[in-house]
Amino acid sequence: MLKKQITLAITGASGAPYALRLLEVLVKADCDVFVLISSAAKVVFATEERIKIPASPDAASAFFSERFSARPNQIRVCGKEEWFSPVASGSAAPKQMVICPCSTGTLSAVAIGASDNLIERAADVILKERGQLILVTREMPLSSIHLENMLKLSQMGATIMPASPGFYHNPERISDLVDFVVARILDHLGIDQTLMMRWGYQPTP
Ligand SMILES: Cc1cc2nc3c(=O)[nH]c(=O)nc-3n(C[C@H](O)[C@H](O)[C@H](O)COP(=O)(O)O)c2cc1C
């Protein structure tokens, strides 16, 4: 049986822990994941996680597969100009894509349909095919340009999901904050999750 397929694009906004945790949980949920990583995201990974993502897509696939004990070919990292990869065409791309974290640069490129690298093209494909596109943006404060781009994409059916964890679940560790954001993404993707107690099911204070 075909596995659920998701495209996960990782761009150069702060928030590498969100991307890592999301990939980990998608793998545990038995999804096949196409992973697209921008050059700036690699700098952020080195800065925030001390992780050096291998330059070649195959080596990066092997790196993440080993880290998350993925099935063979479950994680496929695609290069930024790998135009023949399935995510580049509406005839083959997964119907769901998350950009996590999403930089304001990529937000802007997606909003204008630039399609200048595989991340932008994959997002453009999702929009034209009326699939599900989730942008986990991270910036503060937001300029009018950012807000206009978010509004434009929201009106096209994309989901703008800023990485802004709540505190009502009494987080004790950074990982609790990360899980808050990842849990909401999984809810939108329709993937069962138990990372976070749901609102209304928590003990009342
Ligand atoms: C450590 C680090 C943190 C950054 N944090 C953010 C951020 O939170 N939001 C953002 O929009 N850009 C951030 N940037 C800037 C982007 O990486 C930069 O604009 C880049 O061109 C985005 O390219 P990309 O969209 O191809 O990843 C950060 C850069 C670095 C090196």
The ligand as a MOL file (V3000), in Angstrom:
LIG
                    3D

  0  0  0     0  0            999 V3000
M  V30 BEGIN CTAB
M  V30 COUNTS 31 33 0 0 0
M  V30 BEGIN ATOM
M  V30 1 C 21.0860 31.9510 12.3490 0
M  V30 2 C 20.1380 32.6160 11.4050 0
M  V30 3 C 18.8550 32.8750 11.8030 0
M  V30 4 C 17.9430 33.4810 10.9550 0
M  V30 5 N 16.6720 33.6820 11.3940 0
M  V30 6 C 15.7270 34.1320 10.5330 0
M  V30 7 C 14.3610 34.1760 10.9400 0
M  V30 8 O 14.0000 33.8260 12.0650 0
M  V30 9 N 13.4430 34.5810 10.0290 0
M  V30 10 C 13.7890 34.9240 8.7510 0
M  V30 11 O 12.8790 35.2390 7.9700 0
M  V30 12 N 15.0850 34.9200 8.3370 0
M  V30 13 C 16.0610 34.5250 9.2010 0
M  V30 14 N 17.3750 34.4630 8.7890 0
M  V30 15 C 17.7420 35.0280 7.4850 0
M  V30 16 C 17.5080 34.0520 6.3250 0
M  V30 17 O 18.2720 32.8830 6.5210 0
M  V30 18 C 17.8960 34.7210 5.0150 0
M  V30 19 O 16.9900 35.7720 4.7020 0
M  V30 20 C 17.9780 33.7450 3.8440 0
M  V30 21 O 18.2420 34.4600 2.6470 0
M  V30 22 C 16.7160 32.9490 3.6580 0
M  V30 23 O 16.9260 32.0800 2.5700 0
M  V30 24 P 15.9890 30.8120 2.3190 0
M  V30 25 O 14.5990 31.3060 2.3540 0
M  V30 26 O 16.4150 30.3280 0.9740 0
M  V30 27 O 16.3010 29.8250 3.3930 0
M  V30 28 C 18.3210 33.8770 9.6470 0
M  V30 29 C 19.6390 33.6120 9.2370 0
M  V30 30 C 20.5220 32.9890 10.0940 0
M  V30 31 C 21.9200 32.6950 9.6340 0
M  V30 END ATOM
M  V30 BEGIN BOND
M  V30 1 1 1 2
M  V30 2 1 2 3
M  V30 3 2 2 30
M  V30 4 2 3 4
M  V30 5 1 4 5
M  V30 6 1 4 28
M  V30 7 2 5 6
M  V30 8 1 6 7
M  V30 9 1 6 13
M  V30 10 2 7 8
M  V30 11 1 7 9
M  V30 12 1 9 10
M  V30 13 2 10 11
M  V30 14 1 10 12
M  V30 15 2 12 13
M  V30 16 1 13 14
M  V30 17 1 14 15
M  V30 18 1 14 28
M  V30 19 1 15 16
M  V30 20 1 16 17
M  V30 21 1 16 18
M  V30 22 1 18 19
M  V30 23 1 18 20
M  V30 24 1 20 21
M  V30 25 1 20 22
M  V30 26 1 22 23
M  V30 27 1 23 24
M  V30 28 2 24 25
M  V30 29 1 24 26
M  V30 30 1 24 27
M  V30 31 2 28 29
M  V30 32 1 29 30
M  V30 33 1 30 31
M  V30 END BOND
M  V30 END CTAB
M  END
